[in-house]
Amino acid sequence: MDGRRARPPLARLMRLVVAGGLFLRSLGLAVAGDANAPAPASAEEASLQGYGAAAPRCAEWSDGCASCRRDAGAVHCSTPGIACQPAAIVCRSESGK
């Protein structure tokens, strides 16, 4: 022997597990990208936003799942329920402008 002690198999296995976990974590961080980037809008939200842009006189509109309201020029929409099936978007109230 050359004076080195043989490592027990469990210690080697633990080193491999820790190294593999660190490697996979670094891959996940690289793939995730910027965590502060805004999430892309869902198709329902995009169509509700599109309706609001196309109908500037409408103050409140809904597709039966989510509703949007124009407040001081900004548009705020609710979150739709999980199992809701959106219907045609309708204007619920018009602004006096």
Secondary structure per residue as TSV (DSSP state, phi and psi in degrees):
chain	resnum	aa	ss	phi	psi
A	1	M	-	360.0	158.6
A	2	D	-	-100.6	13.2
A	3	G	S	96.6	-11.4
A	4	R	-	-85.4	143.0
A	5	R	-	-84.8	140.4
A	6	A	-	-72.6	134.5
A	7	R	-	-78.9	143.1
A	8	P	-	-66.7	149.3
A	9	P	H	-58.0	-33.0
A	10	L	H	-65.9	-39.0
A	11	A	H	-64.7	-39.4
A	12	R	H	-64.4	-43.2
A	13	L	H	-62.4	-42.9
A	14	M	H	-63.0	-40.1
A	15	R	H	-61.4	-42.6
A	16	L	H	-65.2	-40.5
A	17	V	H	-64.1	-45.1
A	18	V	H	-65.4	-44.6
A	19	A	H	-63.5	-41.3
A	20	G	H	-64.8	-40.4
A	21	G	H	-63.8	-42.4
A	22	L	H	-63.9	-39.1
A	23	F	H	-64.0	-47.1
A	24	L	H	-64.3	-36.8
A	25	R	H	-64.2	-42.1
A	26	S	H	-65.6	-34.7
A	27	L	H	-64.8	-42.8
A	28	G	H	-62.1	-40.8
A	29	L	H	-67.2	-35.7
A	30	A	H	-69.7	-37.6
A	31	V	H	-76.0	-34.2
A	32	A	H	-63.7	-32.8
A	33	G	-	74.1	-147.5
A	34	D	-	-79.9	117.1
A	35	A	T	-72.7	-17.4
A	36	N	T	-90.5	-1.7
A	37	A	S	-68.9	139.8
A	38	P	-	-66.5	143.2
A	39	A	-	-70.5	143.2
A	40	P	-	-64.8	144.1
A	41	A	-	-69.9	144.4
A	42	S	-	-71.5	166.0
A	43	A	H	-61.4	-39.7
A	44	E	H	-64.9	-44.7
A	45	E	H	-65.8	-39.4
A	46	A	H	-63.3	-40.0
A	47	S	H	-71.9	-34.6
A	48	L	H	-66.4	-41.7
A	49	Q	H	-64.3	-40.4
A	50	G	H	-63.0	-39.4
A	51	Y	H	-62.6	-43.8
A	52	G	H	-62.2	-38.2
A	53	A	H	-69.5	-35.2
A	54	A	H	-80.2	-20.2
A	55	A	-	-124.2	75.5
A	56	P	T	-64.9	-20.3
A	57	R	T	-82.2	-14.8
A	58	C	E	-78.3	124.9
A	59	A	E	-92.1	-26.4
A	60	E	E	-148.8	131.1
A	61	W	E	-143.5	161.2
A	62	S	E	-153.5	155.6
A	63	D	-	-112.3	14.3
A	64	G	S	89.2	-16.2
A	65	C	S	-111.4	-42.6
A	66	A	-	-130.8	153.5
A	67	S	E	-127.4	150.2
A	68	C	E	-123.0	151.9
A	69	R	E	-140.1	138.2
A	70	R	E	-91.4	120.5
A	71	D	E	-127.8	108.5
A	72	A	T	53.8	41.2
A	73	G	T	88.9	-19.6
A	74	A	E	-94.8	147.1
A	75	V	E	-102.7	130.2
A	76	H	E	-123.8	127.1
A	77	C	E	-117.9	146.6
A	78	S	-	-79.1	170.1
A	79	T	-	-93.4	130.8
A	80	P	-	-73.3	155.7
A	81	G	-	-69.7	162.0
A	82	I	T	-62.7	-45.7
A	83	A	T	-101.0	12.4
A	84	C	-	-74.5	138.2
A	85	Q	-	-107.5	112.1
A	86	P	-	-64.5	145.6
A	87	A	-	-107.1	-168.4
A	88	A	-	-63.9	140.6
A	89	I	-	-77.0	132.1
A	90	V	E	-127.9	147.6
A	91	C	E	-83.9	125.4
A	92	R	E	-91.6	-30.6
A	93	S	E	-154.9	144.4
A	94	E	E	-104.2	149.2
A	95	S	-	-79.3	159.5
A	96	G	-	-83.1	9.5
A	97	K	-	-77.4	360.0
